[in-house]
Structure formats: structure tokens, C-alpha cells
């Protein structure tokens, strides 16, 4: 018994090297665009749903704490909102200098508690900056 039909071997067509690379690049670009669009939508959604009542009242102490927190993030003492601890000493120095300007300009116009908060925050940040900037790398 012989097979009347010869078995045909399937032919594999190979696209040109440049063709599949272009397709992959196009697919990657499409996925990147979709991911970026999704991130932007999530940010916009978060802004739309922000509860203003959750924000603390504006005050001098809140401003000092904000600058101090930014300086500590730049010093690498606490993680950034992305969860990374990256030391950026020039940026830390900038925030410490901003607090120093605030200290100079507000002399004689602060309550005892506000003055103590600012002075203590500046002292601690300066000590941390000096310690970290003089550490061997």
C-alpha cells in the first residue's frame, strides 16, 4: 500500500529581517503609548478626586516641615514618593538655604514655638548635611 499522495513538507516563509524588527518596534511604541496614557489618566483621576478637607491648614510650621521633609528626602534620610532613597546633596543644601532665608526674613516676627521649630530644624538638617557631605565615598 503506497500513499498515492506524496506528503508535502510545509513551507516556512521567513519575512525579511527588517520587517519583523519594524513590527516589534511598532508594537513596543504602541504599548509604551498605552502605558503612558494610562499613567496620565491615573494622575488626572487622582487630582479630580483629591479631598481638599484632608489637607492640613496652611501655617508657618507646616511650611517649615515641608522644607525640612524635602531636605531630608534630598539627603537620602527618607525615601522619595517613588520609594527610592537617593542622596542629592546639592538639592538638600538648596532646601536648607531656603530655610535659612526664611529664618533671616522672619526674625522678630515669629512666636517662640515657630522660632524654636525653625532653629531646631535648621540645626538638625545642617548637622546631617555636614555629616553626609564629609563622609568618605
MARNUNU-717058 format. One record per residue (C-alpha): residue number from 1; residue in three letters; x, z, y. Coordinates in steps of 0.02 Angstrom, whole numbers. Each point is the difference from the previous one (the first is absolute). Example, Ala and Ser with C-alpha at 12.3 -4.5 7.8 and 13.67 -1.06 7.14 Angstrom:
BEGIN
1, Ala, 615, 390, -225
2, Ser, 69, -33, 172
//
This chain:
BEGIN
1, Unk, 0, 0, 0
2, Unk, 78, -57, 155
3, Unk, -62, 39, 171
4, Unk, -64, -160, 72
5, Unk, 24, 61, 176
6, Unk, 176, 36, 48
7, Unk, 18, 169, 81
8, Unk, 35, -25, 180
9, Unk, 123, 113, 86
10, Unk, -69, 69, 163
11, Unk, 88, -68, 151
12, Unk, 55, 129, 127
13, Unk, 2, -62, 176
14, Unk, 127, 84, 109
15, Unk, -33, -5, 185
16, Unk, 146, -30, 113
17, Unk, 104, 152, 42
18, Unk, -50, -7, 183
19, Unk, -186, -11, -41
20, Unk, -16, 167, -89
21, Unk, 111, 86, 127
22, Unk, -113, -60, 140
23, Unk, -154, 60, -94
24, Unk, 77, 172, -26
25, Unk, 49, 11, 184
26, Unk, -176, -49, 52
27, Unk, -77, 130, -116
28, Unk, 119, 134, 65
29, Unk, -42, -43, 180
30, Unk, -185, 8, -39
31, Unk, 18, 172, -83
32, Unk, 106, 64, 145
33, Unk, -131, -59, 126
34, Unk, -139, 84, -100
35, Unk, 97, 163, -11
36, Unk, 39, -2, 186
37, Unk, -181, -36, 42
38, Unk, -56, 145, -110
39, Unk, 121, 120, 84
40, Unk, -58, -52, 173
41, Unk, -182, 22, -52
42, Unk, 37, 174, -68
43, Unk, 84, 50, 164
44, Unk, -144, -67, 103
45, Unk, -124, 89, -114
46, Unk, 93, 165, 20
47, Unk, -1, -19, 190
48, Unk, -187, -36, 1
49, Unk, -35, 155, -104
50, Unk, 116, 120, 91
51, Unk, -93, 159, 43
52, Unk, 46, 45, 179
53, Unk, -61, 178, -33
54, Unk, 144, 24, -122
55, Unk, 131, -25, 135
56, Unk, 69, 161, 74
57, Unk, -29, 29, 185
58, Unk, 131, -72, 117
59, Unk, 118, 136, 58
60, Unk, 179, 30, 52
61, Unk, 40, 88, -165
62, Unk, -72, -148, -97
63, Unk, 112, -118, 98
64, Unk, 154, 107, -37
65, Unk, -46, 7, -184
66, Unk, -23, -189, -3
67, Unk, 174, -32, 73
68, Unk, 77, 132, -114
69, Unk, -81, -77, -153
70, Unk, 62, -173, 47
71, Unk, 175, 70, 24
72, Unk, -6, 86, -171
73, Unk, -55, -162, -83
74, Unk, 145, -90, 84
75, Unk, 119, 138, -55
76, Unk, -59, -29, -178
77, Unk, -60, 180, -15
78, Unk, -179, -51, -40
79, Unk, -61, -164, -76
80, Unk, -75, -138, 106
81, Unk, -184, -48, -24
82, Unk, 61, -127, -129
83, Unk, 74, 144, -100
84, Unk, 183, -45, 30
85, Unk, 131, 118, 69
86, Unk, 115, -107, 104
87, Unk, 126, 71, 121
88, Unk, 2, -89, 168
89, Unk, 108, 110, 111
90, Unk, -9, -111, 157
91, Unk, -190, 6, -8
92, Unk, 3, 188, -28
93, Unk, 112, 19, 152
94, Unk, -123, -104, 101
95, Unk, -146, 116, -43
96, Unk, 106, 155, 36
97, Unk, 50, -76, 167
98, Unk, -184, -35, 40
99, Unk, -38, 182, -33
100, Unk, 145, 49, 114
101, Unk, -73, -106, 140
102, Unk, -167, 86, -28
103, Unk, 87, 169, 9
104, Unk, 87, -44, 164
105, Unk, -155, -72, 83
106, Unk, -114, 143, -51
107, Unk, 111, 145, 56
108, Unk, -106, 131, 86
109, Unk, -165, -81, -51
110, Unk, -18, 62, -179
111, Unk, -77, 155, -73
112, Unk, 119, 119, -90
113, Unk, -62, -62, -169
114, Unk, 22, -183, 47
115, Unk, 175, 31, 68
116, Unk, 50, 96, -156
117, Unk, -68, -137, -115
118, Unk, 95, -135, 93
119, Unk, 163, 98, 11
120, Unk, -4, 54, -182
121, Unk, -45, -175, -61
122, Unk, 141, -77, 103
123, Unk, 125, 128, -61
124, Unk, -43, -26, -184
125, Unk, 0, -190, 16
126, Unk, 167, -1, 92
127, Unk, 79, 112, -133
128, Unk, -66, -112, -139
129, Unk, 61, -156, 91
130, Unk, 175, 73, 25
131, Unk, 10, 57, -181
132, Unk, -57, -168, -70
133, Unk, 103, -108, 119
134, Unk, 160, 95, -39
135, Unk, -26, 0, -189
136, Unk, 121, -109, -98
137, Unk, -75, -166, -52
//
